[in-house]
Amino acid sequence: MTEAQVGGASASGHAAVAGTTPATDDTEVNATYTRPPGMAPPPTSPDAVDQPPVAQGPARVAEAVKAARAAVSAAAGRGPRRARLHVKRIDPWSVMKFSFAVSVVLFIVMIVATTVLYIALDAMGVFDSVNELLASLIGAGGGEGDVSFQFTAKGVILVSALLGLVNMVLFTALSTLSAFIYNVCADLVGGIELTLAEKD
């Protein structure tokens, strides 16, 4: 056996083992791919890749909108919600603090209002006329010519401050006492009933 025959036999043997014929440059290779069961097909256009999958159809969206509108209309038909509550107890300590703060504010307002009112009346000459009238009345009654009592800025503001201090004490004490009385009455006959409602 010559070397040419041995080479031909070995080439034919390799071809038989591979089960294919040697491919040349002019041969076209046609490859086919198969998808496993359940796998989604690839998108046919590049724009379809960026679009998310549609979770629900237009019919379900329309049903959801109708249900929301029906719920809103039903709530509007019922009107605002209402709640009936009872004031069972009032804390006296909180009432005392609140009433004291209010009385302090009223004290400051009284002092400022009295000062402004006195300045306005004094500019119009009201207090001079009143002082002269008092002097003439006391002189006509057989009193001393020099009147010891006169309306002055210091006296008016001092009297206003004294009244404000008395108001602070009385207002704070009466408010705290009212809280105690309310708690006792609420334990006996029940508290005040309140009905709260939302705005329309």
Secondary structure, DSSP 8 states (H G I E B T S, - for coil): --HHHHHHHHHHHHHHHHTS----TT----------TT-----SSTHHHHS----S-HHHHHHHHHHHHHHHHHHHHH-S-EEEEEE----HHHHHHHHHHHHHHHHHHHHHHHHHHHHHHHHTTHHHHHHHHHHHHHHHTT--SS-S----HHHHHHHHHHHHHHHHHHHHHHHHHHHHHHHHHHHHH--EEEEEE---
